[in-house]
Amino acid sequence: YTGGRLSWAPLDTVWEWTDARGAWEKRTPMPTARGALAVAGLAGRIHAVGGSAANPLGAHEIYDVAANRWIVANAMPTARDHLAAATFLDRVWAVGGRSSFMGDQYANVEIYDPATDSWRTGPPLPRGRGGLAAVALPDRVLVVGGEAPFRIFNATEMYEPAGNRWISLEPMPTARHGMGAALIGTRVFVAGGGRE
């Protein structure tokens, strides 16, 4: 968003970091301007899901990196913002999110299959929340942190394919929301976030 807390305006701009040039390059804008969305990369494409303009969206748009163009795909079943996304087993997982800070906090997990342009419902999170982060490992998905009204989470939860369930793991040392998470090798790094 731009404009500050009193007049937030969603953006549609896309920037690509070009390492060879050491600079940012503007790319084709998203079809739907929005903030608080989630993205996941799969097979040379970037899936942008959810987010909010005036209200939470179920928008699902796919950026073809090589062609520098966007494709409008089948929308998520649940419109939401402040969700997390990850690519796991050649599918895009949309996890958690909310309708508003004081509104519905979703435990929903919705899984997109690019071969059929369709969504299916996955096992819900143990607790609904927005502002969480998700990371896919080769054999599981981790979800960390998040927020709901009057609560900040330090939860670490793992999706276990064998049991088709979420399992609670050791919590993060610091409860937080709005952070980033990345997998490097076999280690998950969680950076930044808010504590209020």
CORMO-V841383 format. One record per backbone hydrogen bond with DSSP energy under -0.5 kcal/mol. CO is the residue of the C=O (numbers start at 1). NH is the residue of the N-H. Records with the same first field share a line. If there is no record, write none. Layout:
CO=NH, NH
This chain:
2=9
4=7
9=2
11=34
12=30
14=27
16=18, 25
17=19
18=22, 23
23=18
25=16
27=14
31=33
35=52
36=82, 83
38=49
40=47
42=45
44=65
45=42, 47
46=48, 63
47=40, 49
48=61
49=38
51=57
52=35
55=53
57=80
58=76
59=50
60=73
61=48
62=64, 71
63=46, 65
64=68, 69
69=64
71=62, 73
77=79
80=51
81=98
82=131, 132
84=95
86=88, 93
88=91
91=88, 93
92=94, 112
93=86, 95
94=110
95=84
97=106
98=81
104=99, 100, 106
106=129
107=125
108=96
109=122
110=94
111=120
112=92, 114
113=116, 117, 118
118=113
120=111
129=97
130=147
131=178, 179
133=144
135=137, 142
137=140
139=161
140=137
141=159
142=135
143=157
144=133
146=153
147=130
148=151
151=148
153=176
154=172
155=145
156=169
157=143
158=160, 167
159=141, 161
160=164, 165
165=160
167=158
169=156
176=146
177=194
180=191
182=184, 189
184=187
187=184, 189
189=182
191=180
194=177
